């Protein structure tokens, strides 16, 4: 059970406080409700670009990292298709440094041409190294537009085309910042050796004077139900053939998400899972295989991804994979399998509560989904899932007409 308190500033900033006196540290986690799905189709990659730009300094603090390091702190950030999250960990005694740094870049981010040029080149280099030069690196660049035809999940956080970031103007960047990086579009969680009154006083001092932005009303196109199987074949300079099959599934806030999370664990979580035992260990058709959820806020995907063992044909490997998946749609899993995956989920949730950074992130994300207390209700949601629910949900998801398959084949030498 995670204990917390909440309050909201007049400018709309939502704040969560979690007190943990067992640690000398404090975590400052700021979540912005903006991700790649909020970008225009002709200007993608901006949320990820801003993850970098936000470390380029603000008008009053040219170097973000230096003062934090002097306060014995560290920081990082990540961007997804749904959110952008910035976090700092530092001694609780130096907590005000985090408020000073984060409030200044929310209110006074420095928009210099030099910073934009530097960070734009960093993103372009990242795109080339991670997505174009790495084996299988462009897999998601191919898979997303195959699975999504309308919804902006059709592009990755790095962007649909690197040209969008390369050609980003200062006006484009400033407009994006003004639209999304506002107190009323953010959720802050301060966790660790702190008190509610202390955090409230610091929040009002450093964030209270920041002007509320225009409320962002998200109105994204809804991906229509898929009615026929989609297939794409590519040949790439990779060592082994790979197959990726994806199926449209529930969103993160849907009740069905918990059923889907457990059914993918039954199939593929660990060496004792069905897929590993049958397709990797026993039949040796795949060198590695995994089935997982994307966990997106809007309707997401269940992904089955595997690299074939040398000498195995794609037809044989795919048929075996499909057969294992098909069993889930007609047969009930055993009580032992269900108990095993539920116990593992329970352990993971309990261990997550021991890490103050995980707690801060989870509370922010739960608040974004509707209520921070949802972080305390997840275990109960998992416990409600039955074998019948897993079978029925599997039958709804694993339909051929709901599938998109990417055959990622090694070029013949």
Order of alpha helices (4+ residues) and beta strands (2+ residues): beta-beta-beta-alpha-alpha-beta-beta-alpha-alpha-alpha-alpha-alpha-beta-alpha-beta-beta-alpha-beta-beta-alpha-alpha-alpha-alpha-alpha-beta
